[in-house]
Amino acid sequence: MKQPSPLSLAQLAGAGTSVIVTLVAGLLLGLAAARFLHWEWAVPVGIIVGFAAGIASMFKRLSTLM
């Protein structure tokens, strides 16, 4: 069993910014698909997929730290 260690503020901030970065990446990919492929529904889908990827990334990062 791992010894509980306090998480530093930098590690927690890195996990939080990964959610924002993937959300913005999903938004930009959705905007690109909407503009070049003429898919009007691509922007909300890109935001949802980016948010889901960010949450998964955050849980993965925090589970390895704990």
Secondary structure, 3 states (H helix, E strand, C coil): CCCCCCCCHHHHHHHHHHHHHHHHHHHHHHHHHHHHCCCCCHHHHHHHHHHHHHHHHHHHHHHHHC
